[in-house]
Amino acid sequence: MTMLRDRLKAALDPDAAIDRLKRLVHCPSVTGQEDDIAALLEVDLQTLGLDEVTRWAFATGRFNVRARRSIASDRPTVLLVGHTDTVHVRGWQERWAGTDRANAFAATEVDGEIWGRGTADMKIGIATALSAIDLLNRAGIAPSCNLQLAFVGDEESGEPGSGVSAGMKALMPVYDTGLWPIPDLAIYGEPSSLDVYTAHMGFFICDITVNGKSAYFGLPEQGVDALKAGNAILTALWQLSDEIRAAGSDPMIGPGFLVVTGVNAGGYIAVPGDCRISLIRKLIPGEDAEVERQRLETVVRNAITDDLITVTFGYPAGRDSSIGGTPLVTDAAVPAIGMLIDAIRSVVPAAGRIGPCAGWSEGPFLSARGAPVVYFSPGDFVHCHTLEERVSLGAYADGILALAIFLASYGQTTA
């Protein structure tokens, strides 16, 4: 591996890799606006010599892109996958006004880091995958495994009417119809600080609407106070979260719990006739989303003591389940994962640690179809979704080299 590493390191063109990352960051792709970046990636995949480059709509005006490189039928297959969309940039310009970072899409370089929306989450993952293939091309080394690449939209939450993994759902027919074989390893390019994440939580989001009856503040007896009922519900929800935490903890993911993320009520000088409570429920392996949904709704209803109060529940973020996303647990003993770790450590000996992903992403769609899934890229989760989003160029170069080593060696060892 040392000779391979040295040969690839000598062929690495940092300027070309940085230019690729900057082009991606320059292309705004807030959820719902994935068309331009899909077109950009389509051209890049063609330039890199990939086969079957396909850009297709998963919703009106919103596109995915995929490609392949087949080596031999008896070689293993690696999928490099990630999402093209980012969270919004509201507040970014105000935070960085008067500085060279005021434009969230400028990809400004400061002290060896590239700043901007989507740098860490997860344009660095896409750029690393493409630059690793570019590096193999420059070194004259063919990958030793069959390659699949897929970049999808609609992973992020937060924009109205989106954020339900519509892009990933639109990719699944290529596996379900047998157009593509199930990969022997899927590497999703979410930020991992060059470690290898093999697990993450599940979740569901619940919006609770409490309805009473508004009344003039001077005649409160004529109203039904939805905010008062909401207060009782909040107390019950926090107690439920404590009970969930006490019930047990997953060794990788930790305990389950729920977090109330928003409360809104009233707004007039009157008895509040409505109250809205939003929450997110963290699920750990072994918890059933439907069972936990019913448990939540029972707790909420039992907290209501006034028969004139009504309550409804909404679940806006159906992913690979009807109400949310399921947990991911990948067996770290899968040989391909060990080889990926070896490749990473040949470049950065202290990296390549097995750990859990801090959030949820779309690996469960693939694991449900039999593919081992890991998350890997040079980005750092601590910067995701923040006004401090940035990536280290040094880590980027290390990630490109590590991934190229893995792609060049995996099939040779397993063939």
Backbone hydrogen bonds in HBPLUS format (Angstrom, degrees):
<---DONOR---> <-ACCEPTOR-->    atom                        ^
c    i                          cat <-CA-CA->   ^        H-A-AA   ^      H-
h    n   atom  resd res      DA  || num        DHA   H-A  angle D-A-AA Bond
n    s   type  num  typ     dist DA aas  dist angle  dist       angle   num
A0005-ARG N   A0001-MET O   2.81 MM   4  6.00 161.9  1.84 151.8 157.1     1
A0006-ASP N   A0002-THR O   2.94 MM   4  6.15 163.6  1.97 150.1 154.2     2
A0007-ARG N   A0003-MET O   2.97 MM   4  6.14 156.6  2.03 147.2 153.7     3
A0008-LEU N   A0004-LEU O   2.96 MM   4  6.14 164.2  1.99 154.0 158.1     4
A0009-LYS N   A0005-ARG O   2.80 MM   4  5.93 158.5  1.85 151.3 158.2     5
A0010-ALA N   A0006-ASP O   3.07 MM   4  6.16 153.0  2.14 141.0 147.1     6
A0011-ALA N   A0008-LEU O   3.01 MM   3  5.08 131.3  2.26  97.3 110.9     7
A0012-LEU N   A0008-LEU O   3.09 MM   4  6.25 119.6  2.47 144.7 159.8     8
A0012-LEU N   A0009-LYS O   3.34 MM   3  5.25 151.1  2.43  96.9 105.1     9
A0017-ALA N   A0013-ASP O   3.16 MM   4  6.48 159.1  2.21 154.6 160.9    10
A0018-ILE N   A0014-PRO O   2.85 MM   4  6.05 162.0  1.88 154.9 159.7    11
A0019-ASP N   A0015-ASP O   2.90 MM   4  6.05 157.2  1.95 145.7 152.4    12
A0020-ARG N   A0016-ALA O   3.03 MM   4  6.27 150.9  2.11 142.6 149.7    13
A0021-LEU N   A0017-ALA O   3.09 MM   4  6.42 163.7  2.11 151.6 154.9    14
A0022-LYS N   A0018-ILE O   2.90 MM   4  6.14 164.6  1.92 155.2 159.5    15
A0023-ARG N   A0019-ASP O   2.95 MM   4  6.13 156.2  2.01 147.7 153.8    16
A0024-LEU N   A0020-ARG O   3.16 MM   4  6.46 154.7  2.22 149.0 155.2    17
A0025-VAL N   A0021-LEU O   3.02 MM   4  6.34 158.8  2.07 152.1 157.9    18
A0026-HIS N   A0022-LYS O   2.78 MM   4  5.93 156.5  1.83 154.1 160.8    19
A0027-CYS N   A0024-LEU O   3.21 MM   3  5.33 145.9  2.33  99.3 109.0    20
A0086-THR N   A0029-SER O   2.92 MM  57  5.92 141.5  2.07 128.5 135.0    21
A0033-GLN N   A0030-VAL O   2.78 MM   3  5.53 141.9  1.93 151.2 162.1    22
A0031-THR N   A0086-THR O   3.07 MM  55  5.80 151.4  2.15 164.9 156.8    23
A0038-ALA N   A0034-GLU O   3.12 MM   4  6.18 153.1  2.19 147.5 155.2    24
A0039-ALA N   A0035-ASP O   3.05 MM   4  6.35 154.4  2.12 151.4 158.4    25
A0040-LEU N   A0036-ASP O   2.98 MM   4  6.26 153.8  2.05 145.9 153.3    26
A0041-LEU N   A0037-ILE O   2.90 MM   4  6.10 158.9  1.94 148.5 153.6    27
A0042-GLU N   A0038-ALA O   2.91 MM   4  6.08 148.5  2.01 143.1 152.1    28
A0043-VAL N   A0039-ALA O   3.27 MM   4  6.54 157.6  2.33 147.0 150.5    29
A0044-ASP N   A0040-LEU O   3.15 MM   4  6.45 159.5  2.19 145.4 151.2    30
A0045-LEU N   A0041-LEU O   2.86 MM   4  6.03 165.3  1.88 157.2 160.1    31
A0046-GLN N   A0042-GLU O   3.11 MM   4  6.31 155.7  2.18 144.0 150.5    32
A0047-THR N   A0043-VAL O   2.89 MM   4  6.14 158.4  1.94 150.9 157.2    33
A0048-LEU N   A0044-ASP O   2.95 MM   4  6.18 145.8  2.07 147.1 156.1    34
A0050-LEU N   A0045-LEU O   3.14 MM   5  5.65 162.0  2.17 166.8 161.2    35
A0049-GLY N   A0046-GLN O   3.01 MM   3  5.21 156.2  2.06 105.8 113.2    36
A0051-ASP N   A0068-ARG O   2.70 MM  17  5.13 161.0  1.74 175.0 168.4    37
A0068-ARG N   A0051-ASP O   2.84 MM  17  5.13 161.1  1.88 146.3 149.6    38
A0054-THR N   A0066-ARG O   2.84 MM  12  5.33 164.2  1.86 155.7 159.5    39
A0066-ARG N   A0054-THR O   2.85 MM  12  5.33 150.8  1.93 147.0 156.8    40
A0056-TRP N   A0064-ASN O   3.09 MM   8  5.54 145.0  2.21 130.7 141.4    41
A0064-ASN N   A0056-TRP O   2.88 MM   8  5.54 164.3  1.90 164.6 163.4    42
A0058-PHE N   A0062-ARG O   2.96 MM   4  6.03 148.7  2.06 142.3 152.2    43
A0062-ARG N   A0059-ALA O   2.98 MM   3  5.16 166.3  2.00 132.8 129.7    44
A0065-VAL N   A0151-PHE O   3.08 MM  86  5.48 152.0  2.16 150.3 158.3    45
A0151-PHE N   A0065-VAL O   2.91 MM  86  5.48 168.5  1.92 167.3 170.6    46
A0067-ALA N   A0149-LEU O   2.90 MM  82  5.23 147.3  2.01 147.1 149.3    47
A0149-LEU N   A0067-ALA O   2.92 MM  82  5.23 163.3  1.95 150.7 147.9    48
A0069-ARG N   A0147-LEU O   2.91 MM  78  4.95 148.6  2.01 139.7 137.4    49
A0147-LEU N   A0069-ARG O   2.80 MM  78  4.95 172.5  1.80 150.3 151.5    50
A0075-ARG N   A0072-ALA O   3.11 MM   3  5.46 164.9  2.14 114.3 117.4    51
A0146-ASN N   A0076-PRO O   2.83 MM  70  6.10 154.6  1.89 161.7 161.5    52
A0184-ASP N   A0077-THR O   2.77 MM 107  5.26 142.1  1.91 134.5 146.2    53
A0078-VAL N   A0146-ASN O   2.84 MM  68  6.21 163.0  1.87 166.4 166.2    54
A0148-GLN N   A0078-VAL O   2.91 MM  70  6.15 146.5  2.02 157.7 156.1    55
A0079-LEU N   A0185-LEU O   2.92 MM 106  6.35 162.1  1.96 154.1 160.1    56
A0187-ILE N   A0079-LEU O   2.78 MM 108  6.08 170.6  1.79 177.0 174.5    57
A0080-LEU N   A0148-GLN O   2.80 MM  68  6.18 162.5  1.83 158.5 160.9    58
A0150-ALA N   A0080-LEU O   3.05 MM  70  6.51 154.1  2.12 152.9 157.3    59
A0081-VAL N   A0187-ILE O   3.09 MM 106  6.22 168.6  2.10 146.1 149.0    60
A0189-GLY N   A0081-VAL O   2.94 MM 108  6.34 155.2  2.01 162.5 169.6    61
A0082-GLY N   A0150-ALA O   3.16 MM  68  6.73 142.9  2.30 152.3 161.2    62
A0152-VAL N   A0082-GLY O   2.93 MM  70  6.36 156.0  1.99 154.6 158.0    63
A0084-THR N   A0152-VAL O   2.72 MM  68  5.76 152.2  1.80 144.4 152.1    64
A0092-TRP N   A0089-VAL O   2.98 MM   3  5.44 164.3  2.00 134.7 138.4    65
A0095-ARG N   A0091-GLY O   2.97 MM   4  6.06 153.7  2.04 144.8 152.2    66
A0096-TRP N   A0092-TRP O   3.07 MM   4  6.33 153.1  2.14 154.6 161.2    67
A0099-THR N   A0096-TRP O   3.04 MM   3  5.64 145.2  2.17 147.0 145.0    68
A0102-ALA N   A0099-THR O   3.39 MM   3  5.69 160.0  2.44 115.1 114.3    69
A0106-ALA N   A0103-ASN O   3.14 MM   3  5.31 167.2  2.15 117.1 116.5    70
A0117-ARG N   A0104-ALA O   2.85 MM  13  5.39 146.2  1.97 135.8 146.7    71
A0115-TRP N   A0108-THR O   2.87 MM   7  5.34 164.3  1.89 150.9 155.5    72
A0110-VAL N   A0113-GLU O   2.81 MM   3  5.29 157.7  1.86 154.6 160.6    73
A0113-GLU N   A0110-VAL O   3.02 MM   3  5.29 141.3  2.17 108.2 119.8    74
A0393-LEU N   A0112-GLY O   2.97 MM 281  5.76 177.2  1.97 155.0 155.8    75
A0114-ILE N   A0391-VAL O   2.92 MM 277  5.43 148.5  2.02 150.9 158.3    76
A0391-VAL N   A0114-ILE O   2.96 MM 277  5.43 142.6  2.11 137.9 149.6    77
A0116-GLY N   A0389-GLU O   3.13 MM 273  5.83 163.9  2.16 146.4 145.8    78
A0119-THR N   A0116-GLY O   3.18 MM   3  5.64 165.0  2.21 129.3 130.4    79
A0123-LYS N   A0118-GLY O   2.83 MM   5  5.55 156.1  1.89 162.3 169.8    80
A0124-ILE N   A0119-THR O   2.99 MM   5  5.58 128.8  2.26 142.1 150.2    81
A0125-GLY N   A0122-MET O   3.00 MM   3  5.27 127.4  2.29 100.7 113.8    82
A0126-ILE N   A0122-MET O   3.26 MM   4  6.73 154.2  2.33 147.7 154.1    83
A0127-ALA N   A0123-LYS O   2.86 MM   4  5.98 166.0  1.88 146.8 151.4    84
A0128-THR N   A0124-ILE O   2.89 MM   4  5.94 150.2  1.97 139.7 147.8    85
A0129-ALA N   A0125-GLY O   3.14 MM   4  6.34 159.6  2.18 143.5 148.1    86
A0130-LEU N   A0126-ILE O   3.03 MM   4  6.30 171.2  2.03 158.8 160.5    87
A0131-SER N   A0127-ALA O   2.82 MM   4  5.82 157.2  1.87 145.6 153.0    88
A0132-ALA N   A0128-THR O   2.90 MM   4  5.95 142.7  2.04 142.5 151.5    89
A0133-ILE N   A0129-ALA O   3.28 MM   4  6.60 155.9  2.34 145.3 150.5    90
A0134-ASP N   A0130-LEU O   2.93 MM   4  6.20 157.4  1.98 145.9 153.1    91
A0135-LEU N   A0131-SER O   2.80 MM   4  5.93 149.6  1.89 140.0 148.0    92
A0136-LEU N   A0132-ALA O   3.06 MM   4  6.36 156.8  2.12 145.0 150.1    93
A0137-ASN N   A0133-ILE O   3.00 MM   4  6.31 157.8  2.05 149.7 155.9    94
A0138-ARG N   A0134-ASP O   2.91 MM   4  6.20 160.3  1.94 151.9 157.0    95
A0139-ALA N   A0135-LEU O   2.94 MM   4  6.14 149.6  2.03 149.6 157.7    96
A0140-GLY N   A0136-LEU O   3.02 MM   4  6.05 113.6  2.48 136.6 152.0    97
A0141-ILE N   A0136-LEU O   2.93 MM   5  5.04 164.5  1.96 152.9 152.5    98
A0140-GLY N   A0137-ASN O   3.10 MM   3  5.11 150.0  2.20  99.7 108.9    99
A0144-SER N   A0407-LEU O   2.87 MM 263  6.21 156.9  1.92 149.2 154.2   100
A0167-GLY N   A0153-GLY O   3.20 MM  14  4.73 127.6  2.49 137.3 140.7   101
A0165-SER N   A0154-ASP O   2.97 MM  11  5.05 140.4  2.13 168.2 155.9   102
A0162-SER N   A0159-GLU O   3.20 MM   3  5.76 138.5  2.38 147.9 143.2   103
A0169-LYS N   A0165-SER O   2.93 MM   4  6.14 161.8  1.96 155.2 160.8   104
A0170-ALA N   A0166-ALA O   3.06 MM   4  6.20 144.1  2.20 137.3 146.3   105
A0171-LEU N   A0167-GLY O   3.16 MM   4  6.49 124.6  2.49 135.4 149.6   106
A0171-LEU N   A0168-MET O   3.03 MM   3  5.02 138.1  2.21  96.8 109.1   107
A0172-MET N   A0168-MET O   3.28 MM   4  6.56 142.3  2.43 148.9 157.2   108
A0174-VAL N   A0171-LEU O   3.06 MM   3  6.05 157.5  2.11 132.6 137.3   109
A0175-TYR N   A0172-MET O   2.97 MM   3  5.50 146.5  2.08 116.5 125.7   110
A0176-ASP N   A0172-MET O   2.94 MM   4  6.16 168.3  1.95 154.1 158.1   111
A0177-THR N   A0173-PRO O   2.91 MM   4  5.58 151.0  2.00 139.9 143.6   112
A0180-TRP N   A0174-VAL O   2.74 MM   6  5.52 157.1  1.79 155.9 151.3   113
A0178-GLY N   A0175-TYR O   3.09 MM   3  5.04 151.7  2.17 100.1 108.9   114
A0186-ALA N   A0372-PRO O   2.86 MM 186  6.15 158.1  1.91 163.3 170.1   115
A0374-VAL N   A0186-ALA O   2.97 MM 188  6.38 159.2  2.01 168.0 174.8   116
A0188-TYR N   A0374-VAL O   2.87 MM 186  6.18 168.0  1.88 165.8 163.3   117
A0376-PHE N   A0188-TYR O   2.96 MM 188  6.29 152.4  2.04 148.1 156.0   118
A0192-SER N   A0377-SER O   3.30 MM 185  5.37 154.9  2.36 121.6 125.5   119
A0195-ASP N   A0192-SER O   2.90 MM   3  5.24 161.1  1.94 115.0 121.3   120
A0193-SER N   A0379-GLY O   2.67 MM 186  5.28 145.5  1.78 168.1 169.3   121
A0194-LEU N   A0377-SER O   3.08 MM 183  5.52 165.1  2.11 145.6 141.3   122
A0352-GLY N   A0194-LEU O   3.01 MM 158  5.99 149.6  2.10 126.9 135.9   123
A0196-VAL N   A0353-ARG O   2.93 MM 157  5.85 169.0  1.94 142.2 146.0   124
A0355-GLY N   A0196-VAL O   3.06 MM 159  6.30 143.1  2.21 145.9 147.3   125
A0197-TYR N   A0375-TYR O   3.08 MM 178  4.99 170.5  2.09 148.4 149.0   126
A0375-TYR N   A0197-TYR O   2.94 MM 178  4.99 152.1  2.02 138.6 147.2   127
A0198-THR N   A0355-GLY O   2.97 MM 157  6.26 145.9  2.09 166.3 177.0   128
A0330-THR N   A0198-THR O   2.82 MM 132  5.12 154.7  1.88 162.2 167.9   129
A0357-CYS N   A0199-ALA O   2.72 MM 158  6.02 166.9  1.73 175.0 172.1   130
A0200-HIS N   A0328-LEU O   3.01 MM 128  5.17 148.5  2.11 132.8 136.0   131
A0328-LEU N   A0200-HIS O   3.00 MM 128  5.17 164.0  2.02 139.6 144.0   132
A0202-GLY N   A0283-LEU O   2.84 MM  81  4.50 176.1  1.84 138.7 139.9   133
A0283-LEU N   A0202-GLY O   2.80 MM  81  4.50 177.1  1.80 117.9 118.7   134
A0203-PHE N   A0325-GLY O   2.81 MM 122  5.31 156.4  1.86 144.0 148.2   135
A0325-GLY N   A0203-PHE O   2.90 MM 122  5.31 147.0  2.01 143.1 153.9   136
A0204-PHE N   A0281-ARG O   3.10 MM  77  5.35 137.6  2.29 136.1 147.5   137
A0281-ARG N   A0204-PHE O   2.83 MM  77  5.35 170.6  1.83 162.0 164.9   138
A0206-CYS N   A0279-LEU O   2.95 MM  73  5.41 161.9  1.99 145.6 151.2   139
A0279-LEU N   A0206-CYS O   2.96 MM  73  5.41 148.6  2.06 151.1 160.6   140
A0207-ASP N   A0314-GLY O   2.82 MM 107  4.96 164.2  1.85 144.6 149.8   141
A0314-GLY N   A0207-ASP O   2.84 MM 107  4.96 145.7  1.96 140.4 150.9   142
A0208-ILE N   A0277-ILE O   2.69 MM  69  5.02 173.8  1.70 164.4 163.5   143
A0277-ILE N   A0208-ILE O   2.85 MM  69  5.02 162.8  1.88 148.6 154.4   144
A0209-THR N   A0312-THR O   2.94 MM 103  5.26 167.9  1.96 149.3 153.3   145
A0312-THR N   A0209-THR O   2.96 MM 103  5.26 152.8  2.03 144.0 152.8   146
A0210-VAL N   A0275-CYS O   2.73 MM  65  5.00 172.8  1.74 165.8 166.6   147
A0275-CYS N   A0210-VAL O   2.88 MM  65  5.00 143.4  2.02 145.0 151.0   148
A0211-ASN N   A0310-THR O   2.84 MM  99  5.23 171.7  1.85 154.4 157.2   149
A0310-THR N   A0211-ASN O   3.01 MM  99  5.23 164.1  2.04 149.1 154.1   150
A0212-GLY N   A0273-GLY O   2.74 MM  61  4.66 178.2  1.74 140.1 139.5   151
A0213-LYS N   A0224-VAL O   2.88 MM  11  4.55 166.5  1.90 125.6 128.0   152
A0224-VAL N   A0213-LYS O   2.81 MM  11  4.55 163.0  1.84 128.1 132.9   153
A0271-VAL N   A0215-ALA O   2.77 MM  56  5.10 159.8  1.81 156.4 159.8   154
A0219-LEU N   A0216-TYR O   2.87 MM   3  5.40 158.3  1.91 118.5 125.9   155
A0222-GLN N   A0219-LEU O   3.01 MM   3  5.85 166.3  2.03 126.2 130.5   156
A0223-GLY N   A0220-PRO O   2.99 MM   3  5.38 165.0  2.01 115.8 120.1   157
A0229-ALA N   A0225-ASP O   3.31 MM   4  6.63 158.9  2.36 141.6 147.0   158
A0226-ALA N   A0272-PRO O   2.93 MM  46  5.69 163.1  1.96 158.9 156.7   159
A0230-GLY N   A0226-ALA O   2.77 MM   4  6.01 148.8  1.87 141.6 151.6   160
A0231-ASN N   A0227-LEU O   2.83 MM   4  6.13 144.0  1.96 146.2 155.1   161
A0232-ALA N   A0228-LYS O   3.24 MM   4  6.63 153.4  2.31 144.8 150.4   162
A0233-ILE N   A0229-ALA O   2.97 MM   4  6.30 152.5  2.05 147.5 155.9   163
A0234-LEU N   A0230-GLY O   2.84 MM   4  6.10 157.5  1.89 150.8 156.5   164
A0235-THR N   A0231-ASN O   3.10 MM   4  6.37 161.4  2.13 148.3 152.3   165
A0236-ALA N   A0232-ALA O   3.09 MM   4  6.35 157.0  2.14 144.2 150.4   166
A0237-LEU N   A0233-ILE O   2.83 MM   4  6.10 151.4  1.91 152.0 160.7   167
A0238-TRP N   A0234-LEU O   2.98 MM   4  6.24 163.2  2.01 158.0 160.7   168
A0239-GLN N   A0235-THR O   3.10 MM   4  6.30 151.0  2.19 142.2 150.4   169
A0240-LEU N   A0236-ALA O   2.88 MM   4  6.12 153.0  1.96 143.8 151.7   170
A0241-SER N   A0237-LEU O   2.90 MM   4  6.22 154.0  1.97 148.5 155.4   171
A0242-ASP N   A0238-TRP O   3.13 MM   4  6.39 155.2  2.19 141.8 147.5   172
A0243-GLU N   A0239-GLN O   3.02 MM   4  6.37 153.1  2.09 147.3 154.9   173
A0244-ILE N   A0240-LEU O   2.88 MM   4  6.17 155.0  1.94 153.8 160.9   174
A0245-ARG N   A0241-SER O   2.95 MM   4  6.21 164.4  1.98 153.2 156.8   175
A0246-ALA N   A0242-ASP O   3.04 MM   4  6.23 154.6  2.11 144.6 151.4   176
A0247-ALA N   A0244-ILE O   3.13 MM   3  5.22 144.6  2.26 100.5 110.9   177
A0250-ASP N   A0254-GLY O   2.89 MM   4  4.67 165.3  1.91 119.9 115.5   178
A0254-GLY N   A0250-ASP O   2.80 MM   4  4.67 150.7  1.88 130.7 135.8   179
A0282-LYS N   A0257-PHE O   2.77 MM  25  5.35 156.3  1.82 160.3 168.4   180
A0259-VAL N   A0280-ILE O   2.94 MM  21  5.46 157.6  1.99 152.8 159.6   181
A0280-ILE N   A0259-VAL O   2.96 MM  21  5.46 153.2  2.03 147.6 155.6   182
A0261-THR N   A0278-SER O   2.80 MM  17  5.49 144.5  1.92 129.0 140.0   183
A0278-SER N   A0262-GLY O   2.87 MM  16  4.98 165.7  1.89 143.7 146.1   184
A0264-ASN N   A0276-ARG O   2.88 MM  12  5.17 151.3  1.96 147.4 155.0   185
A0276-ARG N   A0264-ASN O   2.71 MM  12  5.17 164.7  1.74 157.8 163.4   186
A0266-GLY N   A0274-ASP O   3.38 MM   8  6.15 155.1  2.45 153.3 158.0   187
A0287-GLU N   A0284-ILE O   3.03 MM   3  5.83 161.9  2.06 149.2 151.7   188
A0292-GLU N   A0288-ASP O   2.93 MM   4  6.17 161.8  1.96 157.9 163.6   189
A0293-ARG N   A0289-ALA O   2.82 MM   4  6.00 142.8  1.95 143.5 154.4   190
A0294-GLN N   A0290-GLU O   3.06 MM   4  6.30 164.8  2.09 150.1 152.6   191
A0295-ARG N   A0291-VAL O   2.99 MM   4  6.23 152.9  2.06 144.0 152.2   192
A0296-LEU N   A0292-GLU O   2.97 MM   4  6.09 160.6  2.01 143.3 148.0   193
A0297-GLU N   A0293-ARG O   3.00 MM   4  6.28 167.5  2.01 155.9 158.6   194
A0298-THR N   A0294-GLN O   2.99 MM   4  6.12 154.1  2.05 145.8 152.8   195
A0299-VAL N   A0295-ARG O   3.05 MM   4  6.31 160.9  2.09 151.3 155.9   196
A0300-VAL N   A0296-LEU O   3.04 MM   4  6.33 161.0  2.07 154.4 159.5   197
A0301-ARG N   A0297-GLU O   2.99 MM   4  6.16 167.9  2.01 149.5 152.9   198
A0302-ASN N   A0298-THR O   2.92 MM   4  6.04 156.2  1.97 149.5 156.4   199
A0303-ALA N   A0299-VAL O   3.18 MM   4  6.34 126.7  2.48 136.6 148.8   200
A0303-ALA N   A0300-VAL O   3.10 MM   3  5.25 140.8  2.26  99.8 111.2   201
A0304-ILE N   A0301-ARG O   3.20 MM   3  5.49 157.1  2.25 106.8 113.6   202
A0309-ILE N   A0306-ASP O   3.07 MM   3  5.65 167.8  2.08 119.6 123.5   203
A0319-ARG N   A0324-GLY O   2.87 MM   5  4.94 145.8  1.99 117.9 119.7   204
A0321-SER N   A0324-GLY O   3.08 MM   3  5.29 150.3  2.17 159.3 150.1   205
A0334-VAL N   A0331-ASP O   3.19 MM   3  6.00 167.5  2.20 124.1 125.1   206
A0337-ILE N   A0334-VAL O   2.93 MM   3  5.52 132.2  2.17 117.2 129.4   207
A0338-GLY N   A0334-VAL O   3.37 MM   4  6.80 154.8  2.44 150.8 158.0   208
A0339-MET N   A0335-PRO O   3.02 MM   4  6.36 150.7  2.11 151.3 159.9   209
A0340-LEU N   A0336-ALA O   2.93 MM   4  6.21 149.4  2.03 143.5 151.8   210
A0341-ILE N   A0337-ILE O   2.95 MM   4  6.22 159.3  1.99 150.9 156.3   211
A0342-ASP N   A0338-GLY O   2.96 MM   4  6.22 154.8  2.03 142.8 149.9   212
A0343-ALA N   A0339-MET O   2.98 MM   4  6.22 154.5  2.05 144.4 151.0   213
A0344-ILE N   A0340-LEU O   2.96 MM   4  6.27 159.6  2.01 151.7 157.0   214
A0345-ARG N   A0341-ILE O   2.90 MM   4  6.11 166.4  1.92 155.5 159.0   215
A0346-SER N   A0342-ASP O   2.95 MM   4  6.11 130.1  2.21 139.7 152.1   216
A0347-VAL N   A0344-ILE O   3.00 MM   3  5.46 151.5  2.08 109.1 118.0   217
A0348-VAL N   A0344-ILE O   2.82 MM   4  6.03 171.6  1.83 157.6 160.2   218
A0351-ALA N   A0348-VAL O   2.94 MM   3  5.51 164.1  1.96 125.6 130.9   219
A0365-PHE N   A0362-GLU O   3.21 MM   3  5.94 149.6  2.30 121.2 127.5   220
A0366-LEU N   A0363-GLY O   2.88 MM   3  5.45 129.8  2.14 117.2 129.3   221
A0367-SER N   A0363-GLY O   2.95 MM   4  6.21 162.8  1.98 153.8 159.5   222
A0368-ALA N   A0364-PRO O   3.01 MM   4  5.82 153.2  2.08 138.7 144.2   223
A0369-ARG N   A0366-LEU O   2.95 MM   3  5.21 146.1  2.07 104.6 115.2   224
A0371-ALA N   A0366-LEU O   3.19 MM   5  5.53 164.7  2.21 139.3 135.1   225
A0370-GLY N   A0367-SER O   3.00 MM   3  5.03 163.6  2.03 108.4 110.8   226
A0383-HIS N   A0380-ASP O   3.14 MM   3  6.01 162.4  2.17 125.3 129.1   227
A0384-CYS N   A0381-PHE O   3.06 MM   3  5.21 154.7  2.13 108.1 115.9   228
A0386-THR N   A0383-HIS O   3.43 MM   3  5.73 157.6  2.48 129.1 127.0   229
A0396-TYR N   A0392-SER O   3.01 MM   4  6.22 149.2  2.11 140.6 149.8   230
A0397-ALA N   A0393-LEU O   3.04 MM   4  6.28 161.6  2.08 148.2 150.7   231
A0398-ASP N   A0394-GLY O   3.11 MM   4  6.38 157.8  2.16 145.1 151.4   232
A0399-GLY N   A0395-ALA O   2.82 MM   4  6.04 154.2  1.89 149.4 156.6   233
A0400-ILE N   A0396-TYR O   2.99 MM   4  6.26 158.8  2.04 154.4 159.3   234
A0401-LEU N   A0397-ALA O   3.13 MM   4  6.31 168.3  2.14 149.2 152.2   235
A0402-ALA N   A0398-ASP O   2.92 MM   4  6.09 163.9  1.94 151.3 156.0   236
A0403-LEU N   A0399-GLY O   2.97 MM   4  6.06 166.5  1.99 149.6 153.2   237
A0404-ALA N   A0400-ILE O   2.95 MM   4  6.09 160.0  1.99 150.7 156.7   238
A0405-ILE N   A0401-LEU O   2.98 MM   4  6.19 156.9  2.03 149.0 155.0   239
A0406-PHE N   A0402-ALA O   3.06 MM   4  6.35 160.5  2.10 148.0 153.0   240
A0407-LEU N   A0403-LEU O   2.95 MM   4  6.21 167.4  1.97 155.2 158.0   241
A0408-ALA N   A0404-ALA O   2.97 MM   4  6.07 144.3  2.11 144.6 154.1   242
A0409-SER N   A0405-ILE O   3.09 MM   4  6.15 131.4  2.34 143.0 154.7   243
A0409-SER N   A0406-PHE O   3.16 MM   3  5.27 138.0  2.35  99.6 111.1   244
A0410-TYR N   A0406-PHE O   2.87 MM   4  5.64 157.5  1.92 161.9 163.4   245
A0413-THR N   A0409-SER O   3.27 MM   4  6.45 157.5  2.32 158.3 162.6   246
A0414-THR N   A0410-TYR O   3.24 MM   4  6.43 148.3  2.35 145.0 153.8   247
A0415-ALA N   A0411-GLY O   2.81 MM   4  5.54 130.8  2.05 144.8 153.2   248
